[in-house]
């Protein structure tokens, strides 16, 4: 079953009513973060009226965290899980719901990634694959006031994740065209979802960035809080939701997570957002796709333009801005090739490595050409 999108009123006045329509039962486990999202979860708890609610704060998605949450679900006979927050809270609740065989509802507090509606859970550090396909939420609660008040660094991270669909989808089509795609879904379904959800999501956000630039905002700080910004956040959210919906349709992140994500997984700068890392990595990957596949643009986008778009919103476009060493970025690209093989995802890195030597020297040249270093 695909996630249902539910609009929540400004004052959360229809939360209880909308949950009742889902017929999930009366006992809920709210999973949230331990800082700002804790306060939002408290408001949602009050808005849930007669529901019996237990809260759990999480700081990371670890085996111990999920085990503790599963124990809470079992001991309290929980009917459904409600994730309130961003990546960590959603992933922890998603995996808990999956393991406990309980339905999940998501209340995202920031448009920071496309895992909002997807079945995927990030498991980096579990000595397992970099992601697990669980089950998608049955409903996503859309509350614009909360999303528009999210820290800007989370919003721009969502932009980075959305724009990465250009390279990820081209990687998918490359794998399909060379008959090196190992997904269970049919080639026709994969291609259709790529165009309907992933590429469209990237184009929606591109159009929003172009509008930002055309409106002539001198800097991001003067734009925040305006009606124009709220429209931007809303459209970004719908783009990310659509991408997650696409992943739910094919039960995989292929087409939404490609070579740029593999490189981002290899980067050890844990203080930076996932969307920031994939955005940076998408620049050289777009360059490689254009040059290796002899295409002027990738779905209408080129590496120079995406670099400008990222920069104007304050996203890092150089290794220095990401606060890492040149050698770390070079190693991440090389490791990204290996991570892709582990994930059984054929990407532009494989294509390049088959025709040229992918080594420190060639990677350095690519990063130098795209002005990352």
N, C-alpha and C positions, 0 to 999 in steps of 0.2 A: 504494500500500500504506500502510495506517495504522500509526502508531508502536505498537510493542509495549512494554508496561510490565513491567520486570523488577525484582524485589525483590532487593537485595544484602544479604548478611549483615552483621552488626555489624562484623566484623573484615575485611570485603572478601574473605572466604574463597572465595566462589563466583564471583568476577569472571571468572577464566579459563574456568571451566566454562560459564558463561552465554554468554560471547562465542563459544566453540567451537560452541555450539548454533546460532548465527546463521550459521555457515559463511561468514565474510566474507573469509577469507584470513589470512595470518600477519604481515603488515606493517602497522603502524598509525602514524598521525600523531596525537599527542596535542596539542591546542591548548588552552592555558590562559592565565590571567592572569600577571602578573609579581610578584604579592605572595602573599597567603594561598593562592590556588588552586594556586600552583606547588608548595607542600608537599603538597597533597592529590593532585595529579597524580603526584607522585613515589611516593606510597603505592600508587596505582592501577597505576602502571607495574610496581612490584614484585609486585603481586597478579596481574598478567597472565602471570607465569611465563615460558613459552617463546616468547611473542610477541616479534617484533622491533619495537622501539618507538623512534620519533624524537619528541622534544618540541619545541614551539615556543611561546614566550611572546608574547602580544599585548597592546597597550595600547589600541588603538582599531580600529574597522572602517574602514579606508581602502583606496583602490585599491592603494596600495603594499603594504599588509599582505597583502591577498588575493593579489596578484601573487607576493609572496615565498612564501606558503604553497603556491600552485599549483606553483611551481618545485620546492619540496621534494617535493611529491607525485610529480611527473613524474620527477625525478632519482633518487628512491629507490624507484620502482615501488611506491608505497604502495597497499595494498588497501582501506583504509577510514580514515575520520577519526573521532576520539573527542574530543568537546568536554568540557572539564572547567572549570566555572565558572558565571558568570552571563550577562548579556546580551551583553557584548562578545565573550567567548570563544565562546559558542554562535553568535552571528551570523557571526563570522569563519569558524568551522569550517563552518557551514551553507552560506555562500556559496562557500567553497572547494570543498566536496564537490559542490555543484551545478555549478560551472564545470568541475570535474575529472571529473564523472560517476562519483563514488565514493559508496558508502554512508556514512551518518553515524550514530554512536551518541552519545547525550548523557548526561553524568553531571552533573546540576545540583548546584551547591553551595549554592544558596539559592533559596527559593520567592519570587523577587522579581518575576516577570512570567509571562505565559502563552505566551511564545515558546518555552518548553521543548519543546513537541511540535508547534508550528505550522510551516507552510512559509514563513513570512514572515521577512524580513531587514530590519532598519532601516538605511536608507542615507542618513540625514540628513547633508547636507554634501557629497554626491557630485554635486551639480548634476543630480540625478535625482529621480524621485518619492520620497516619503518612506518608501516601503517597496517591496520587491521580493518577488514570490511565487517562491520557489525550490522546494525539495522538503523535506518533513518528514523527521526522522530515522527510521530503521527501528526504533530501540529507544531507550527512555529508562530509565536505571538509577536506581532509587529507593533511596536510602540515608538513612534517617531520622537516624542520629547526625550525619551531616554537615549535613543540612538544619536540624536543631534547634540546631546550634552556629553557624549563620550569624549575622552581625551583625544585631541587631534592626532596624536601619534598612532592611535589605534585606527582612526579613520584612514589615514594615509597608508597604513599597513594593508587595509582592505583594498585600497586602490592598487597597490603593488600586486596583491594576489589576483585581482581581477585582470589586470593587464598581462599577467603571465600566461593567460589562456591563449594568447597569440602563439607563443612558442610551443606550449604544451599541445595544442590542437594540431599544429603543423607536424610535431613529432608523431602524433597519432596517425595522421594521414600518410606520413612517410612510411611508418610501419605497415599500414594497410596496403599501400602501393607496392611495397617490396615483399609483401606476404610474410612479414616477420612479427605480426601481432599475435600474441598468445592469449588474448582475452576470450572468455566464454561467449560473450555476446556476438551476434552476427556482424560481419563487416558493414552491412547496410545499416544496422541499428547504431553502430558506433559512429559511422560517418554522419548519420542524421542528427544524433545527439550533439556531436561536435559543433555542427553548424547552428542548430536550434538553441543550444544552451551556452556552450563555452565561448564560441567566437562571438555570438551575439552579446554575451555579458561583457566581453572586452570592448566591443564597439560602443555599448551603452556608456561605459565609463570614459572611453575616449571622447565621446561626444560631450560629456559633462566637463571634462578638462578643457576642451576647446571652447566651451561656453564660458568657463572661468577666465580663460585668457582673453576672449573677445570682449568680456565685460570690463576688462581693464583694471582688475584689482591689482594694486601695487604690491601688496604682500598678503600672505595668508592671514595674518593676525587681524587685519581690518575686515576680512571676509567672514570670519567666524561669528556665528550668532545671527547672521542676516538671513532673510528669507531665501536668498540665492543659495546660501550654504545649506539650509535645511532641505532644499530641493535636491542639491547635490548628494547629501547623505541618504535621502530617501531613494534616489535612483541607484546609488551605489549598493544599498541594501538589496534592492530587487534584483540587481545584477548578480550579486553573490548568492542570493536565494535561488535564482534560476540555475546557476552553476551547480549548486548542491543538489537541486532537483534532477539535473542531468546525470549526476553521479548515482543518484538513487535509481534512476531508470535503467542504467546498465550495470548497477551493483559493482561499480569500480570507479577509481579516480583517474583512469587513463583518459587523456584528452584535456584534463584539468590540471594534471601534475606530470610534467615531463622533465627534460634535461635541466631546466632552471630550478625545479624543485629538488632534483638529485644533488645539484651543487649546493643549494641552500642547506640541505640536510647535512652536508659535509662541513659546513662552516661552524666553528666552535664558539662564535661570538654570541653566547646565550643571552646577553643583555640586549640584543637587538631583536625586533619583532620578525616573525616568520615572513610577513609580507614585504618587509624591507629587504630581506635577503633574496627572496625570489625575484623581486623587482630588479635588483642589481644584476643578478645572474641572467635575467632575461635579455639584457642588452647584448652581451657577446653571443648568446645563443641565437638571437634574431639575426645578428651579423653573419654567423655561420650558416644559418638556413638560407639567407639571401645569397651568399657567395657560393656555397656548395651546390645549391639547387638551382642556381642561375635565375633567381626571381627578384625583380626590382622591389617588390613589397610582399609581405606575408599577410594575407587577408586585409590588404590596404594599409599595413603598418610597416615602417622600416626602423632600423636600429637608431638612427639619428633622431627621428621624431619621438620615439618612445623615451629616449634619453632626455630630451627637452621637456616632455610631459612630466616625467618623474621629478626632474629638477625643479620645475616651477611650483610643485606642491611640497617641496622640501624633502623628498625622498633621496636617499644616497645614490649617487651615480658614479662614485669613485671609491676605490678601496680605502683611501684615507678617510673619507666621510663615514665609512662603516667601522672605522677605528680598528682595522686589522692590517697586517703586513702584506706586502705584495706576494711574498712566498706562500702565505696562508691561502690567498685567493687562487694562486696557481695550483696548489695541492688540492684545493676543494674541487676544481674543475677535473683534475685527474681522478680524484676519488669519486666524483659524480658519475664518471663512466662506469666505475665498478658497482656503484650503488644501483645504477640503471640495470646492470646485468643481474644483480641480486633480486631486483623487483621484476625481472623479465620484461623490461620496457625498452624497446628499441627506439633510440633517439638520434638526433643529429650528431651527437658525440660518437655513437657507434659508426654512423655513416662516414664521418670524417676520419675516424681511426682506421677504417677499412681501406681508405684511399691515400691517406697521408699518415705521417707519424704523429700521434698525439703524445707529446712529451713536454717537459718543462719549457724547452725552448719554443715550441710551436704555441703552447698555451700563453706564454709570456707575450709573444708577438700578437696574438689575438686580443689579449687584454690591453696591450699598448695601442693597437689600432682603434679600439673602441673607447679609448681614453679612460679606462678604469684605473690604469696605473700610469 
